[in-house]
Amino acid sequence: MNIEIEAFGSLLKIDFCWKKVSDRLKKQCIWIVEEFEKKYSRFRENTFLYTLNKEKRAPLTKEFREILEIAIKVSLETENYFDITLLPI
């Protein structure tokens, strides 16, 4: 079972390991993606990343700092296979 939605300038596919998934769970997954995109899309004006890319500065929130820390950790653990520096910020 999977769902597909457009997000972050591409098609996002969420695969579930269960054969049956409730509509409620699907809606929650879509809501999480949409809420995250509202804050961190580099394509939508008035988002943190859009402002950071345009102005080259933006107030650092606690949440974004935590996201960066996780991204750096994953980058190190994957020997930079996951690279947060691929696109400009």
Secondary structure by P-SEA (a helix, b strand, c coil): cbbbbbcccbbbbbbbccccccaaaaaaaaaaaaaaaacccccccccaaaaaaacccccccaaaaaaaaaaaaaaaaaccccccccccc
